[in-house]
Amino acid sequence: MTITLAALTTQFLDRPGLTNSTIRTYEYVLIPLLQLYGRWSIEIVDYEILVEYLSGITKVKFTTHHKHQAVITALFNFAVEQGYIKLNPLARYPRCKPQIEKGEHNSDE
């Protein structure tokens, strides 16, 4: 069974138990992705496409980038759970590192 990224996202956001603030956060992260690939079958949205998309998110702090990656990963984990795809294409994608030149860091040290 094939499903578009937009239809998958609708199902993902319609799950019971999500708070309004969580839904708003998910929408904030997913709407730009949907504008590019919403009509595509999720089977076509592969690792390379998602890495290219995430690599294009550059004008945000690394923690915000982590949020984008986490939400998109959760969306594709949901697709796996629902049986739409066999593997999450982002499962092996590493988190971005802080940019020291921007004053970002992973710890308080």
DRENGUDO-643992 format. One record per residue: x, y, z of N, C-alpha, C in turn. Coordinates in pm, whole numbers, padded with zeros to 5 digits. Example, Ala and Ser with C-alpha at 12.3 -4.5 7.8 and 13.67 -1.06 7.14 Angstrom:
<recs>
<rec n_c1="01319" n_c2="-00569" n_c3="00780" ca_c1="01230" ca_c2="-00450" ca_c3="00780" c_c1="01320" c_c2="-00330" c_c3="00780"/>
<rec n_c1="01285" n_c2="-00225" n_c3="00708" ca_c1="01367" ca_c2="-00106" ca_c3="00714" c_c1="01290" c_c2="00003" c_c3="00787"/>
</recs>
This chain:
<recs>
<rec n_c1="00085" n_c2="-00118" n_c3="00000" ca_c1="00000" ca_c2="00000" ca_c3="00000" c_c1="00089" c_c2="00124" c_c3="00000"/>
<rec n_c1="00060" n_c2="00214" n_c3="-00089" ca_c1="00139" ca_c2="00336" ca_c3="-00098" c_c1="00061" c_c2="00452" c_c3="-00036"/>
<rec n_c1="00135" n_c2="00542" n_c3="00025" ca_c1="00076" ca_c2="00658" ca_c3="00091" c_c1="00168" c_c2="00776" c_c3="00069"/>
<rec n_c1="00109" n_c2="00894" n_c3="00052" ca_c1="00191" ca_c2="01013" ca_c3="00033" c_c1="00244" c_c2="01060" c_c3="00167"/>
<rec n_c1="00348" n_c2="01141" n_c3="00160" ca_c1="00406" ca_c2="01198" ca_c3="00281" c_c1="00303" c_c2="01285" c_c3="00353"/>
<rec n_c1="00220" n_c2="01357" n_c3="00277" ca_c1="00117" ca_c2="01442" ca_c3="00338" c_c1="00013" c_c2="01359" c_c3="00412"/>
<rec n_c1="-00031" n_c2="01250" n_c3="00352" ca_c1="-00131" ca_c2="01164" ca_c3="00417" c_c1="-00072" c_c2="01098" c_c3="00542"/>
<rec n_c1="00052" n_c2="01056" n_c3="00534" ca_c1="00119" ca_c2="00999" ca_c3="00650" c_c1="00127" c_c2="01102" c_c3="00762"/>
<rec n_c1="00164" n_c2="01224" n_c3="00728" ca_c1="00176" ca_c2="01330" ca_c3="00828" c_c1="00041" c_c2="01357" c_c3="00894"/>
<rec n_c1="-00066" n_c2="01356" n_c3="00817" ca_c1="-00199" ca_c2="01375" ca_c3="00874" c_c1="-00229" c_c2="01267" c_c3="00977"/>
<rec n_c1="-00201" n_c2="01142" n_c3="00942" ca_c1="-00223" ca_c2="01033" ca_c3="01037" c_c1="-00134" c_c2="01049" c_c3="01161"/>
<rec n_c1="-00011" n_c2="01090" n_c3="01140" ca_c1="00085" ca_c2="01110" ca_c3="01249" c_c1="00036" c_c2="01217" c_c3="01346"/>
<rec n_c1="-00017" n_c2="01325" n_c3="01293" ca_c1="-00064" ca_c2="01436" ca_c3="01377" c_c1="-00200" c_c2="01409" c_c3="01440"/>
<rec n_c1="-00277" n_c2="01318" n_c3="01384" ca_c1="-00410" ca_c2="01285" ca_c3="01436" c_c1="-00408" c_c2="01178" c_c3="01544"/>
<rec n_c1="-00289" n_c2="01132" n_c3="01582" ca_c1="-00281" ca_c2="01030" ca_c3="01687" c_c1="-00335" c_c2="01084" c_c3="01818"/>
<rec n_c1="-00404" n_c2="01001" n_c3="01894" ca_c1="-00455" ca_c2="01047" ca_c3="02023" c_c1="-00340" c_c2="01069" c_c3="02121"/>
<rec n_c1="-00361" n_c2="01163" n_c3="02211" ca_c1="-00265" ca_c2="01188" ca_c3="02317" c_c1="-00164" c_c2="01298" c_c3="02290"/>
<rec n_c1="-00163" n_c2="01353" n_c3="02170" ca_c1="-00070" ca_c2="01463" ca_c3="02141" c_c1="-00127" c_c2="01593" c_c3="02194"/>
<rec n_c1="-00045" n_c2="01670" n_c3="02263" ca_c1="-00090" ca_c2="01800" ca_c3="02313" c_c1="-00090" c_c2="01901" c_c3="02199"/>
<rec n_c1="-00162" n_c2="02010" n_c3="02218" ca_c1="-00167" ca_c2="02114" ca_c3="02116" c_c1="-00028" c_c2="02171" c_c3="02088"/>
<rec n_c1="00053" n_c2="02188" n_c3="02192" ca_c1="00187" ca_c2="02243" ca_c3="02171" c_c1="00275" c_c2="02146" c_c3="02092"/>
<rec n_c1="00260" n_c2="02017" n_c3="02117" ca_c1="00335" ca_c2="01917" ca_c3="02040" c_c1="00292" c_c2="01920" c_c3="01895"/>
<rec n_c1="00164" n_c2="01928" n_c3="01871" ca_c1="00114" ca_c2="01934" ca_c3="01733" c_c1="00167" c_c2="02058" c_c3="01662"/>
<rec n_c1="00168" n_c2="02172" n_c3="01730" ca_c1="00220" ca_c2="02296" ca_c3="01670" c_c1="00369" c_c2="02280" c_c3="01637"/>
<rec n_c1="00445" n_c2="02221" n_c3="01728" ca_c1="00588" ca_c2="02199" ca_c3="01702" c_c1="00607" c_c2="02108" c_c3="01582"/>
<rec n_c1="00532" n_c2="01997" n_c3="01577" ca_c1="00542" ca_c2="01905" ca_c3="01465" c_c1="00505" c_c2="01975" c_c3="01334"/>
<rec n_c1="00400" n_c2="02055" n_c3="01336" ca_c1="00359" ca_c2="02127" ca_c3="01215" c_c1="00468" c_c2="02225" c_c3="01171"/>
<rec n_c1="00527" n_c2="02296" n_c3="01266" ca_c1="00634" ca_c2="02392" ca_c3="01236" c_c1="00750" c_c2="02322" c_c3="01164"/>
<rec n_c1="00783" n_c2="02202" n_c3="01211" ca_c1="00894" ca_c2="02127" ca_c3="01153" c_c1="00854" c_c2="02064" c_c3="01020"/>
<rec n_c1="00734" n_c2="02010" n_c3="01011" ca_c1="00696" ca_c2="01928" ca_c3="00895" c_c1="00641" c_c2="02006" c_c3="00777"/>
<rec n_c1="00584" n_c2="02123" n_c3="00798" ca_c1="00525" ca_c2="02198" ca_c3="00685" c_c1="00627" c_c2="02229" c_c3="00576"/>
<rec n_c1="00749" n_c2="02277" n_c3="00609" ca_c1="00846" ca_c2="02299" ca_c3="00499" c_c1="00881" c_c2="02171" c_c3="00424"/>
<rec n_c1="00890" n_c2="02059" n_c3="00494" ca_c1="00917" ca_c2="01931" ca_c3="00429" c_c1="00801" c_c2="01893" c_c3="00337"/>
<rec n_c1="00680" n_c2="01914" n_c3="00384" ca_c1="00561" ca_c2="01882" ca_c3="00305" c_c1="00548" c_c2="01970" c_c3="00182"/>
<rec n_c1="00591" n_c2="02095" n_c3="00193" ca_c1="00585" ca_c2="02184" ca_c3="00077" c_c1="00672" c_c2="02131" c_c3="-00037"/>
<rec n_c1="00780" n_c2="02064" n_c3="-00002" ca_c1="00868" ca_c2="02008" ca_c3="-00105" c_c1="00826" c_c2="01869" c_c3="-00151"/>
<rec n_c1="00785" n_c2="01783" n_c3="-00055" ca_c1="00768" ca_c2="01641" ca_c3="-00085" c_c1="00632" c_c2="01585" c_c3="-00044"/>
<rec n_c1="00539" n_c2="01667" n_c3="-00007" ca_c1="00411" ca_c2="01621" ca_c3="00045" c_c1="00333" c_c2="01530" c_c3="-00048"/>
<rec n_c1="00345" n_c2="01550" n_c3="-00176" ca_c1="00270" ca_c2="01468" ca_c3="-00273" c_c1="00342" c_c2="01340" c_c3="-00312"/>
<rec n_c1="00464" n_c2="01327" n_c3="-00265" ca_c1="00545" ca_c2="01210" ca_c3="-00300" c_c1="00504" c_c2="01091" c_c3="-00215"/>
<rec n_c1="00514" n_c2="00974" n_c3="-00272" ca_c1="00497" ca_c2="00850" ca_c3="-00195" c_c1="00611" c_c2="00841" c_c3="-00095"/>
<rec n_c1="00581" n_c2="00794" n_c3="00025" ca_c1="00687" ca_c2="00787" ca_c3="00125" c_c1="00796" c_c2="00687" c_c3="00086"/>
<rec n_c1="00764" n_c2="00596" n_c3="-00003" ca_c1="00865" ca_c2="00502" ca_c3="-00050" c_c1="00972" c_c2="00570" c_c3="-00135"/>
<rec n_c1="00939" n_c2="00685" n_c3="-00191" ca_c1="01033" ca_c2="00760" ca_c3="-00275" c_c1="01121" c_c2="00851" c_c3="-00190"/>
<rec n_c1="01069" n_c2="00896" n_c3="-00078" ca_c1="01144" ca_c2="00986" ca_c3="00010" c_c1="01246" c_c2="00901" c_c3="00085"/>
<rec n_c1="01368" n_c2="00899" n_c3="00031" ca_c1="01471" ca_c2="00809" ca_c3="00083" c_c1="01577" c_c2="00885" c_c3="00164"/>
<rec n_c1="01680" n_c2="00811" n_c3="00204" ca_c1="01788" ca_c2="00865" ca_c3="00286" c_c1="01852" c_c2="00988" c_c3="00222"/>
<rec n_c1="01886" n_c2="00980" n_c3="00095" ca_c1="01955" ca_c2="01089" ca_c3="00028" c_c1="01869" c_c2="01216" c_c3="00025"/>
<rec n_c1="01742" n_c2="01201" n_c3="-00002" ca_c1="01652" ca_c2="01317" ca_c3="-00005" c_c1="01642" c_c2="01380" c_c3="00133"/>
<rec n_c1="01627" n_c2="01297" n_c3="00235" ca_c1="01614" ca_c2="01352" ca_c3="00371" c_c1="01744" c_c2="01412" c_c3="00421"/>
<rec n_c1="01856" n_c2="01353" n_c3="00387" ca_c1="01986" ca_c2="01411" ca_c3="00426" c_c1="02005" c_c2="01545" c_c3="00357"/>
<rec n_c1="01972" n_c2="01551" n_c3="00230" ca_c1="01982" ca_c2="01678" ca_c3="00158" c_c1="01892" c_c2="01784" c_c3="00221"/>
<rec n_c1="01770" n_c2="01744" n_c3="00255" ca_c1="01677" ca_c2="01837" ca_c3="00320" c_c1="01733" c_c2="01885" c_c3="00453"/>
<rec n_c1="01776" n_c2="01792" n_c3="00538" ca_c1="01829" ca_c2="01831" ca_c3="00669" c_c1="01957" c_c2="01912" c_c3="00657"/>
<rec n_c1="02038" n_c2="01883" n_c3="00558" ca_c1="02162" ca_c2="01959" ca_c3="00535" c_c1="02131" c_c2="02103" c_c3="00494"/>
<rec n_c1="02015" n_c2="02124" n_c3="00437" ca_c1="01975" ca_c2="02258" ca_c3="00395" c_c1="01923" c_c2="02344" c_c3="00509"/>
<rec n_c1="01903" n_c2="02285" n_c3="00624" ca_c1="01858" ca_c2="02361" ca_c3="00742" c_c1="01984" c_c2="02411" c_c3="00812"/>
<rec n_c1="02025" n_c2="02532" n_c3="00777" ca_c1="02156" ca_c2="02581" ca_c3="00824" c_c1="02148" c_c2="02703" c_c3="00915"/>
<rec n_c1="02046" n_c2="02778" n_c3="00908" ca_c1="02042" ca_c2="02904" ca_c3="00983" c_c1="01971" c_c2="02888" c_c3="01117"/>
<rec n_c1="01990" n_c2="02773" n_c3="01180" ca_c1="01930" ca_c2="02746" ca_c3="01311" c_c1="02037" c_c2="02690" c_c3="01403"/>
<rec n_c1="02012" n_c2="02697" n_c3="01532" ca_c1="02103" ca_c2="02637" ca_c3="01629" c_c1="02103" c_c2="02486" c_c3="01611"/>
<rec n_c1="02209" n_c2="02421" n_c3="01655" ca_c1="02217" ca_c2="02276" ca_c3="01639" c_c1="02108" c_c2="02206" c_c3="01719"/>
<rec n_c1="02062" n_c2="02266" n_c3="01829" ca_c1="01953" ca_c2="02205" ca_c3="01905" c_c1="01822" c_c2="02209" c_c3="01827"/>
<rec n_c1="01800" n_c2="02315" n_c3="01752" ca_c1="01681" ca_c2="02323" ca_c3="01667" c_c1="01693" c_c2="02223" c_c3="01552"/>
<rec n_c1="01812" n_c2="02209" n_c3="01500" ca_c1="01836" ca_c2="02109" ca_c3="01395" c_c1="01805" c_c2="01970" c_c3="01449"/>
<rec n_c1="01847" n_c2="01943" n_c3="01574" ca_c1="01817" ca_c2="01813" ca_c3="01637" c_c1="01666" c_c2="01792" c_c3="01647"/>
<rec n_c1="01592" n_c2="01899" n_c3="01678" ca_c1="01446" ca_c2="01889" ca_c3="01687" c_c1="01388" c_c2="01851" c_c3="01551"/>
<rec n_c1="01434" n_c2="01916" n_c3="01445" ca_c1="01386" ca_c2="01884" ca_c3="01311" c_c1="01414" c_c2="01738" c_c3="01278"/>
<rec n_c1="01536" n_c2="01695" n_c3="01306" ca_c1="01574" ca_c2="01556" ca_c3="01277" c_c1="01491" c_c2="01459" c_c3="01361"/>
<rec n_c1="01468" n_c2="01491" n_c3="01487" ca_c1="01391" ca_c2="01401" ca_c3="01575" c_c1="01247" c_c2="01388" c_c3="01529"/>
<rec n_c1="01185" n_c2="01498" n_c3="01488" ca_c1="01045" ca_c2="01493" ca_c3="01445" c_c1="01032" c_c2="01415" c_c3="01314"/>
<rec n_c1="01122" n_c2="01439" n_c3="01220" ca_c1="01116" ca_c2="01368" ca_c3="01093" c_c1="01145" c_c2="01220" c_c3="01115"/>
<rec n_c1="01239" n_c2="01190" n_c3="01203" ca_c1="01268" ca_c2="01050" ca_c3="01237" c_c1="01145" c_c2="00984" c_c3="01299"/>
<rec n_c1="01078" n_c2="01055" n_c3="01389" ca_c1="00957" ca_c2="01001" ca_c3="01452" c_c1="00847" c_c2="00977" c_c3="01349"/>
<rec n_c1="00835" n_c2="01066" n_c3="01252" ca_c1="00736" ca_c2="01048" ca_c3="01145" c_c1="00763" c_c2="00920" c_c3="01068"/>
<rec n_c1="00889" n_c2="00896" n_c3="01033" ca_c1="00920" ca_c2="00775" ca_c3="00958" c_c1="00918" c_c2="00650" c_c3="01045"/>
<rec n_c1="00945" n_c2="00663" n_c3="01175" ca_c1="00924" ca_c2="00550" ca_c3="01266" c_c1="00777" c_c2="00513" c_c3="01269"/>
<rec n_c1="00690" n_c2="00612" n_c3="01268" ca_c1="00546" ca_c2="00590" ca_c3="01263" c_c1="00509" c_c2="00515" c_c3="01134"/>
<rec n_c1="00571" n_c2="00555" n_c3="01023" ca_c1="00544" ca_c2="00487" ca_c3="00895" c_c1="00584" c_c2="00339" c_c3="00902"/>
<rec n_c1="00694" n_c2="00310" n_c3="00969" ca_c1="00737" ca_c2="00171" ca_c3="00987" c_c1="00636" c_c2="00097" c_c3="01074"/>
<rec n_c1="00596" n_c2="00159" n_c3="01185" ca_c1="00500" ca_c2="00097" ca_c3="01277" c_c1="00367" c_c2="00066" c_c3="01208"/>
<rec n_c1="00327" n_c2="00152" n_c3="01116" ca_c1="00201" ca_c2="00133" ca_c3="01044" c_c1="00215" c_c2="00037" c_c3="00927"/>
<rec n_c1="00336" n_c2="-00006" n_c3="00898" ca_c1="00358" ca_c2="-00101" ca_c3="00790" c_c1="00368" c_c2="-00041" c_c3="00651"/>
<rec n_c1="00384" n_c2="00090" n_c3="00642" ca_c1="00394" ca_c2="00155" ca_c3="00511" c_c1="00532" c_c2="00136" c_c3="00448"/>
<rec n_c1="00635" n_c2="00131" n_c3="00533" ca_c1="00772" ca_c2="00107" ca_c3="00486" c_c1="00837" c_c2="00007" c_c3="00582"/>
<rec n_c1="00944" n_c2="-00056" n_c3="00535" ca_c1="01010" ca_c2="-00157" ca_c3="00618" c_c1="01114" c_c2="-00097" c_c3="00713"/>
<rec n_c1="01184" n_c2="00007" n_c3="00666" ca_c1="01290" ca_c2="00068" ca_c3="00745" c_c1="01280" c_c2="00220" c_c3="00741"/>
<rec n_c1="01318" n_c2="00283" n_c3="00850" ca_c1="01323" ca_c2="00429" ca_c3="00856" c_c1="01449" c_c2="00475" c_c3="00783"/>
<rec n_c1="01434" n_c2="00556" n_c3="00678" ca_c1="01551" ca_c2="00600" ca_c3="00603" c_c1="01648" c_c2="00685" c_c3="00685"/>
<rec n_c1="01602" n_c2="00747" n_c3="00793" ca_c1="01690" ca_c2="00830" ca_c3="00876" c_c1="01750" c_c2="00756" c_c3="00994"/>
<rec n_c1="01725" n_c2="00627" n_c3="01004" ca_c1="01771" ca_c2="00552" ca_c3="01121" c_c1="01921" c_c2="00561" c_c3="01141"/>
<rec n_c1="01998" n_c2="00571" n_c3="01036" ca_c1="02144" ca_c2="00574" ca_c3="01050" c_c1="02204" c_c2="00714" c_c3="01036"/>
<rec n_c1="02123" n_c2="00815" n_c3="01030" ca_c1="02172" ca_c2="00952" ca_c3="01012" c_c1="02220" c_c2="01009" c_c3="01146"/>
<rec n_c1="02346" n_c2="01051" n_c3="01156" ca_c1="02396" ca_c2="01104" ca_c3="01283" c_c1="02346" c_c2="01245" c_c3="01310"/>
<rec n_c1="02342" n_c2="01278" n_c3="01437" ca_c1="02302" ca_c2="01414" ca_c3="01476" c_c1="02414" c_c2="01511" c_c3="01442"/>
<rec n_c1="02376" n_c2="01635" n_c3="01409" ca_c1="02478" ca_c2="01734" ca_c3="01377" c_c1="02550" c_c2="01776" c_c3="01506"/>
<rec n_c1="02670" n_c2="01823" n_c3="01488" ca_c1="02751" ca_c2="01864" ca_c3="01602" c_c1="02740" c_c2="02015" c_c3="01622"/>
<rec n_c1="02763" n_c2="02062" n_c3="01745" ca_c1="02760" ca_c2="02207" ca_c3="01768" c_c1="02870" c_c2="02276" c_c3="01690"/>
<rec n_c1="02842" n_c2="02399" n_c3="01653" ca_c1="02941" ca_c2="02478" ca_c3="01581" c_c1="03007" c_c2="02572" c_c3="01681"/>
<rec n_c1="03130" n_c2="02542" n_c3="01716" ca_c1="03203" ca_c2="02617" ca_c3="01818" c_c1="03215" c_c2="02764" c_c3="01778"/>
<rec n_c1="03234" n_c2="02790" n_c3="01650" ca_c1="03250" ca_c2="02930" ca_c3="01604" c_c1="03123" c_c2="03012" c_c3="01625"/>
<rec n_c1="03011" n_c2="02947" n_c3="01643" ca_c1="02885" ca_c2="03015" ca_c3="01674" c_c1="02859" c_c2="03020" c_c3="01824"/>
<rec n_c1="02953" n_c2="02965" n_c3="01902" ca_c1="02935" ca_c2="02963" ca_c3="02048" c_c1="02847" c_c2="02848" c_c3="02096"/>
<rec n_c1="02821" n_c2="02751" n_c3="02011" ca_c1="02739" ca_c2="02637" ca_c3="02050" c_c1="02825" c_c2="02533" c_c3="02119"/>
<rec n_c1="02765" n_c2="02458" n_c3="02211" ca_c1="02836" ca_c2="02354" ca_c3="02284" c_c1="02739" c_c2="02250" c_c3="02335"/>
<rec n_c1="02792" n_c2="02131" n_c3="02364" ca_c1="02710" ca_c2="02020" ca_c3="02412" c_c1="02701" c_c2="02013" c_c3="02564"/>
<rec n_c1="02789" n_c2="02082" n_c3="02632" ca_c1="02791" ca_c2="02073" ca_c3="02777" c_c1="02814" c_c2="02210" c_c3="02839"/>
<rec n_c1="02809" n_c2="02216" n_c3="02971" ca_c1="02831" ca_c2="02342" ca_c3="03042" c_c1="02978" c_c2="02367" c_c3="03072"/>
<rec n_c1="03065" n_c2="02274" n_c3="03034" ca_c1="03208" ca_c2="02290" ca_c3="03061" c_c1="03272" c_c2="02395" c_c3="02975"/>
</recs>
